[in-house]
Amino acid sequence: MEPIVEVTGGKVSGRALEGVAAFLGIPYAAPLVGAARFAAPGAVTPWDGVRAAVEYSATCSQTPYPPAIAALLGTHIRPGDESLTVNVWTPDPSGTDLPVMVWIHGGAFSRGANSIPIYDGASLARGGVVVVGINYRVGIPGFAVLEGAPDNRGLLDQLSALRWVRENIRGFGGDPGNVTVFGESAGAMSIAALLASPAAAGLFGKAVMQSGNGSTAATAEDARKVSAALAAILEIEPTAAAFAAVDSEKLLAAQNQLGLDMVQDPNPDRWGASIIRHGMGLMTLFPIIDDEVVPDPPIDGIAAGRGHDIPLLIGTTSDEFRFFTVGAGIDAAITADILPFLLRRNGLDESLADAYAADRPDASSADLYAAIITDFAFRDSSLRIAELRAQAPAPTFVYEFAWRTPIQHLDACHALELPFVFDTLAAASTLTGPNPPQQLADTMRAAWLAFATTGDPGWSALTPDSQRVMVFDAPESAVAPIPRAAELTALRASLGR
């Protein structure tokens, strides 16, 4: 018999398979039609009878990844207006008080969806938790600053989805008082914002940040420069009404053109210093500092103590940025002549290349650049968040994912840990290769499940006296001192930290 659950809007039927009931494409907000595309998420439109929740919904408006990245991650775009949805996997819809894990996907705030096969929550659910994957608006609809529209609409979507979880998750056997948010890349950056946001108070009790940072937030003034540039490309005014009158394909074309313009002319005076600094040539639209959801850069809010009562699991991969150099096929262009320019463009001292080369005698200029930006964009910020919380009431657990894929010399690159956490290795062979270590997936899945259930992933929290992290690798994972501490020290010295 198909499992049936009553949720906001009506009844939904799911599909039971191998010990898990899956409910896909359940709306948590109104369809994104007309002016609603640039409004706060609206109330769900009720339906009659039992709605079949057995297929993924539309994805929020976005373009495919460039071919080189699409070859690694695939393309998962489904057109349609009803995209603000959740997927739910539960081991027992009639159960009670099961831990809940809410997944916030990455994609540089311009791509991504809860329907990507790597994010299938069935394996995690078999471990005794209810898993929820959410969609949220990305790109122009999610983050462009427009007159007549609320700011940070993508984050407002996330908050709306979390309220849906609080109000409905008991029907799937979950405990609304034991909710863990977990996310990667832009998803982890979102979680940093939510940790520090008064608007998110009470919506989750534990958090996992995978390969994010706590600094990603633009000023409203700089974000308006980006919106003005988009409006100029479209030959309209930077207002919600004007943008709502433009079809999605034209908005996406303008968004792509904006990205090209910014790469060709990364002038802070033109785009705003916070856009160039935090976008790093990879992001053009992302959360902004506002009066409500993001009152200050997330890491500043965390430094002030916000979110310190929430246990946190945080970490990165060892070679994050190789995904964006090797994976995108631009590593050959990063020569010894161009490396100093790239470092200066990111506000970094050229001498860092020598510091990183000391333990990497065979490293190319591209290797050095990837290592430096891995620390600059991901590892340093993650460790700083952990250090800021080292004496907080709630513990902070730190990890590093170090297993290297045999694909394209990507090594332990950005996004590689995802199929290990979800135990979806079969869906990720283009990224992991044909024989990834199942034992490592078992170990990581168990750690994430333990954290979601008890708040303890299985190793000691970081404290001022214990600067140790779990290094996930194959054939064996182990707790160790912070890897490559000398390089991190050199980076922080160059930044004046």
C-alpha positions in Angstrom: 0.0 0.0 0.0 1.3 3.5 -0.8 2.1 5.5 2.3 -0.1 8.6 2.7 0.7 11.7 4.8 -1.3 14.9 5.4 0.8 18.0 5.0 0.2 21.7 4.5 -2.1 21.9 1.5 -3.5 18.4 1.5 -2.6 14.7 1.5 0.3 13.2 -0.4 1.1 9.6 -1.3 4.7 8.4 -1.6 6.4 5.2 -2.7 8.0 2.5 -0.5 11.2 0.9 -1.6 13.7 -1.2 0.2 12.7 -0.1 3.7 12.3 3.6 2.9 9.2 5.6 2.0 10.0 8.5 -0.4 7.8 11.5 -1.0 9.0 13.7 -3.8 8.2 17.1 -5.0 5.9 18.3 -2.2 5.3 22.0 -2.4 6.2 24.1 0.6 5.4 27.4 -1.1 3.3 28.8 -3.9 4.4 28.4 -7.6 6.8 31.0 -9.0 4.5 32.6 -11.5 4.5 36.3 -12.5 5.2 38.7 -9.7 5.6 35.7 -7.3 9.0 35.1 -8.9 10.4 38.1 -7.0 8.2 38.1 -3.9 8.6 36.4 -0.5 7.6 32.7 -0.7 3.8 32.6 -0.7 1.4 30.1 0.9 1.0 26.7 -0.6 -2.0 26.3 -3.0 -4.2 23.6 -1.5 -5.3 20.6 -3.5 -8.1 18.1 -3.4 -7.8 14.4 -2.8 -4.4 12.7 -2.5 -1.6 14.2 -4.5 1.0 11.7 -5.9 4.4 12.6 -4.6 6.4 10.1 -6.6 8.3 12.3 -9.0 10.8 15.1 -8.6 9.5 18.6 -9.1 10.7 21.3 -11.5 14.1 22.9 -10.6 14.4 26.5 -9.8 15.4 28.6 -12.9 19.0 28.0 -13.9 21.4 27.3 -16.8 23.4 24.0 -17.2 26.9 23.9 -15.9 29.6 24.5 -18.5 30.5 21.3 -20.4 33.6 20.5 -18.4 31.9 20.7 -15.1 28.7 19.1 -16.4 30.8 16.1 -17.4 31.7 15.7 -13.7 28.4 16.6 -12.0 25.8 16.0 -14.8 22.9 18.2 -15.8 19.7 18.1 -13.8 17.3 20.8 -14.9 13.5 20.3 -15.0 11.5 23.3 -16.3 8.4 24.4 -14.5 6.9 26.9 -12.1 6.3 24.7 -9.1 9.9 24.4 -7.9 9.8 25.4 -4.2 9.4 21.9 -3.1 10.8 19.3 -0.6 11.7 15.7 -1.0 11.3 13.5 2.1 12.7 10.1 2.8 11.6 8.3 5.9 12.2 4.8 7.3 8.8 4.8 9.0 6.0 7.3 8.3 4.2 6.0 11.3 7.2 6.3 13.6 7.8 8.9 16.3 10.6 11.2 17.2 13.1 10.2 14.5 16.0 12.6 14.0 15.6 14.9 11.0 18.3 16.0 8.5 17.5 18.9 6.1 19.7 19.1 3.1 20.5 22.5 1.5 22.2 22.0 -1.9 25.2 23.9 -3.3 25.7 25.4 -6.8 27.3 28.8 -6.3 23.9 30.4 -5.6 23.1 30.0 -9.3 22.5 26.3 -9.8 21.5 23.1 -8.0 18.4 21.2 -7.0 17.1 18.6 -4.5 16.6 16.1 -7.4 20.3 15.5 -8.2 20.9 11.7 -7.8 23.9 12.2 -5.5 21.5 13.8 -3.0 19.1 10.8 -2.8 18.4 10.5 1.0 17.3 6.8 1.0 20.6 5.4 2.4 20.7 8.0 5.2 17.1 7.3 6.0 17.8 3.6 6.4 20.1 4.7 9.2 17.1 5.8 11.2 16.6 9.4 10.3 14.1 11.4 8.2 15.9 13.2 5.4 14.4 16.3 3.7 16.0 17.9 0.6 14.9 21.4 -0.3 14.8 23.6 -3.4 15.3 27.4 -3.1 15.6 30.2 -5.7 19.0 30.9 -7.1 20.5 33.5 -9.4 18.5 36.6 -10.2 15.2 35.4 -8.7 16.9 34.4 -5.5 19.5 37.1 -4.9 19.3 40.1 -7.2 18.6 43.3 -5.2 15.6 45.0 -6.7 13.3 47.8 -5.8 10.0 46.4 -4.7 11.3 43.0 -3.8 12.5 41.6 -0.5 16.2 40.9 -0.3 17.7 37.4 0.1 14.7 35.6 -1.4 16.7 32.4 -1.7 17.3 32.5 2.1 13.7 33.4 2.7 12.8 30.2 0.8 15.1 28.2 3.0 13.5 29.6 6.1 10.1 28.8 4.7 11.1 25.2 4.0 12.4 24.9 7.6 9.1 26.2 8.9 7.4 23.6 6.7 9.6 20.9 8.3 8.7 22.2 11.8 5.0 22.0 11.0 4.8 18.8 9.0 7.7 16.5 9.8 5.8 14.6 12.6 3.6 13.1 9.8 6.7 11.4 8.4 7.9 10.1 11.8 10.3 12.9 12.5 10.9 15.0 15.6 10.6 18.7 14.9 12.7 19.3 18.0 15.7 17.3 16.6 16.5 18.9 13.3 19.9 19.1 11.7 20.6 21.3 8.7 23.4 20.1 6.5 24.7 21.6 3.2 27.7 21.9 0.9 29.3 24.9 -0.8 26.6 27.5 -1.3 24.5 25.3 1.0 27.1 25.5 3.7 27.4 29.3 3.2 23.6 29.5 3.6 23.9 27.6 6.8 26.6 30.0 8.1 24.1 32.8 7.4 21.3 30.9 9.1 23.5 30.1 12.2 24.0 33.8 12.6 20.5 34.9 11.6 17.9 35.9 14.2 15.3 35.0 11.7 16.3 31.3 11.9 16.1 31.0 15.7 14.4 27.8 16.8 14.2 26.2 13.3 17.1 23.7 13.8 19.2 22.4 16.6 22.4 21.2 14.9 24.3 22.1 11.8 26.8 20.7 9.3 28.8 22.9 7.0 30.6 21.1 4.2 33.1 23.1 2.1 31.7 26.6 2.8 32.8 29.7 4.5 31.4 32.3 6.8 32.3 35.5 5.0 30.1 35.3 1.9 27.8 38.3 2.0 27.8 41.4 -0.2 26.8 44.9 0.9 23.5 46.1 -0.4 25.3 49.0 -2.1 27.5 46.7 -4.1 24.7 44.3 -4.9 22.7 47.2 -6.4 25.6 47.8 -8.8 25.2 44.3 -10.0 21.4 44.7 -10.4 22.0 47.9 -12.3 24.3 46.1 -14.7 21.7 43.3 -15.2 19.0 45.9 -15.8 21.3 47.6 -18.4 21.9 44.4 -20.2 18.1 43.8 -20.3 17.3 47.5 -21.1 14.9 47.7 -18.1 14.8 49.4 -14.7 16.2 47.5 -11.7 12.7 46.9 -10.2 10.9 43.8 -9.3 8.0 44.7 -11.6 10.3 45.2 -14.6 12.3 42.0 -13.9 9.0 40.0 -13.4 7.9 41.0 -16.9 11.0 39.4 -18.5 10.9 35.7 -19.2 13.3 33.3 -17.5 15.4 32.5 -20.6 16.2 36.2 -21.1 17.1 36.6 -17.4 19.4 33.6 -17.6 21.1 35.0 -20.7 21.6 38.3 -18.9 23.0 36.5 -15.9 25.5 34.6 -18.0 26.5 37.8 -19.7 27.1 39.5 -16.3 29.4 36.6 -15.3 31.5 37.0 -18.5 31.7 40.8 -18.0 32.8 40.4 -14.4 35.5 37.8 -15.3 36.8 40.0 -18.1 36.8 43.2 -16.0 37.1 42.3 -12.3 37.2 45.9 -11.2 36.0 46.5 -7.6 35.0 50.1 -8.5 32.6 48.8 -11.2 31.1 45.9 -9.3 31.7 46.6 -5.7 34.6 45.3 -3.5 32.4 42.8 -1.6 31.2 41.3 -4.9 34.7 40.8 -6.3 36.2 39.6 -3.0 33.5 37.0 -2.1 32.5 36.1 -5.6 36.1 35.2 -6.6 35.0 35.0 -10.3 32.7 32.1 -9.4 29.7 33.9 -8.1 27.9 37.0 -9.2 24.7 36.8 -7.0 24.7 35.7 -3.4 23.4 36.7 0.0 23.6 40.4 1.0 23.7 42.1 4.3 20.1 43.3 5.1 18.2 44.4 8.1 16.4 41.1 8.7 17.9 37.8 7.6 21.7 38.7 7.3 22.3 41.6 9.7 26.1 41.3 9.2 28.7 39.0 7.6 27.9 35.6 9.1 31.3 35.1 10.6 30.9 38.4 12.5 27.6 37.2 13.9 29.3 33.9 14.9 32.1 35.8 16.5 29.5 37.7 18.5 28.1 34.4 19.8 25.1 33.9 17.7 24.5 30.2 17.0 26.9 29.1 19.8 24.2 27.0 21.4 24.0 24.8 18.2 26.4 21.9 17.8 28.3 22.2 14.6 30.2 19.8 12.3 32.3 21.7 9.9 35.1 20.8 7.4 36.4 20.9 3.8 38.1 18.6 1.3 41.9 18.8 1.1 42.0 20.1 -2.5 38.8 22.1 -2.9 39.9 24.4 -5.6 41.2 21.8 -8.0 37.6 21.3 -9.0 37.6 24.8 -10.4 41.0 24.7 -12.0 41.6 21.1 -13.1 37.9 20.3 -13.4 37.2 23.4 -15.5 40.3 22.8 -17.7 42.0 26.1 -16.9 45.0 24.7 -15.0 47.2 24.8 -18.1 46.7 28.6 -18.3 48.0 29.2 -14.8 51.7 29.7 -15.5 54.5 31.1 -13.3 54.0 34.4 -15.1 50.2 34.6 -14.4 50.3 33.2 -10.8 51.4 36.5 -9.1 48.6 38.4 -10.9 46.0 35.8 -9.8 47.2 36.1 -6.2 47.1 39.9 -6.3 43.6 39.8 -7.8 42.4 37.9 -4.7 44.2 40.4 -2.4 47.0 37.9 -1.5 50.7 38.4 -1.2 52.8 36.9 -4.1 55.2 35.4 -1.6 52.6 32.9 -0.5 53.6 30.8 -3.6 57.0 30.3 -2.0 55.6 29.3 1.3 53.3 26.7 -0.3 56.0 25.5 -2.6 58.3 24.6 0.4 56.5 21.3 1.0 55.5 20.8 -2.6 58.7 20.7 -4.6 57.1 19.1 -7.7 54.0 21.4 -7.7 53.2 23.4 -10.8 52.0 27.0 -10.7 48.4 25.7 -11.1 48.9 23.3 -8.2 50.2 26.1 -6.0 47.3 28.4 -6.9 44.7 25.7 -6.2 46.3 24.9 -2.8 46.4 28.6 -1.8 42.8 29.3 -2.9 41.6 26.1 -1.2 42.8 27.6 2.1 41.8 31.2 1.3 38.3 30.4 0.2 37.4 27.4 2.3 39.7 25.9 4.9 40.8 29.1 6.7 37.2 30.4 7.1 36.0 27.0 8.3 38.7 26.7 10.9 38.2 30.3 12.0 34.5 29.5 12.6 35.6 26.5 14.7 38.1 28.5 16.6 35.6 31.3 17.3 33.3 28.6 18.8 36.1 26.7 20.7 34.7 27.8 24.1 31.0 28.0 23.1 28.3 26.1 25.1 27.8 23.8 22.1 30.7 21.7 20.6 32.3 22.1 17.2 33.7 19.1 15.4 36.1 19.5 12.5 36.9 17.2 9.6 38.9 17.1 6.4 38.1 14.8 3.5 41.4 13.6 2.0 40.6 10.7 -0.3 41.8 11.4 -3.8 39.8 10.6 -6.9 41.6 9.1 -9.9 39.6 11.3 -12.2 41.7 14.0 -14.0 44.1 14.5 -11.1 41.3 16.3 -9.3 42.6 14.8 -6.0 40.3 15.5 -3.0 38.4 18.2 -4.8 35.3 20.2 -4.0 32.1 18.2 -3.9 33.9 14.8 -3.8 32.8 14.0 -0.3 29.1 14.3 -1.2 28.4 10.7 -2.5 30.3 9.4 0.5 28.1 11.3 3.0 24.9 10.2 1.2 26.3 6.8 0.3 25.3 7.3 -3.3 28.6 6.2 -4.9 26.8 4.5 -7.8 25.5 7.8 -8.9 28.8 9.6 -8.9 31.3 7.5 -11.0 32.1 10.5 -13.2 33.5 12.2 -10.1 34.8 9.3 -8.0 35.9 6.9 -10.7 34.7 3.3 -11.0 35.9 1.8 -7.7 35.5 4.3 -4.8 36.0 2.9 -1.3 32.7 1.8 0.1 34.2 1.5 3.5 34.9 5.3 3.5 31.2 6.0 2.6 30.1 3.7 5.5 32.4 5.6 7.9 31.2 9.1 6.8 27.5 8.1 6.6 27.8 6.7 10.2 29.4 9.9 11.4 26.8 12.2 9.9 24.0 10.0 11.3 25.6 9.9 14.7 25.8 13.7 14.8 22.2 14.1 13.6 21.1 11.7 16.3 23.2 12.6 19.3 25.2 15.7 18.4 28.5 13.7 18.5 30.0 12.4 15.3 32.4 10.1 17.1 35.6 12.2 17.8 36.5 15.0 20.2 35.4 18.6 19.6 37.8 21.3 18.9 38.9 23.3 21.9 41.7 25.8 22.6 43.8 22.9 24.0 42.8 20.3 21.4 43.3 21.4 17.8 42.6 18.1 16.2 40.4 17.0 13.3 39.0 13.9 11.8 40.8 13.1 8.5 38.5 11.0 6.3 40.6 8.8 4.0 40.9 5.3 2.7 41.9 2.7 3.7 41.6 4.3 7.1 40.3 7.5 8.7 41.9 8.9 11.8 42.0 11.9 14.1 45.1 14.1 13.5 46.5 17.6 14.1 45.3 20.2 11.7 46.9 19.2 8.3 49.3 21.6 6.7 49.3 24.0 9.6 52.4 25.8 8.4 50.8 26.8 5.1 47.7 28.0 6.9 49.8 30.1 9.2 51.6 31.7 6.2 48.2 32.5 4.6 46.9 34.1 7.8 50.1 36.1 8.3 49.7 37.5 4.8 46.1 38.5 5.5 47.1 40.1 8.8 45.2 37.6 11.0 
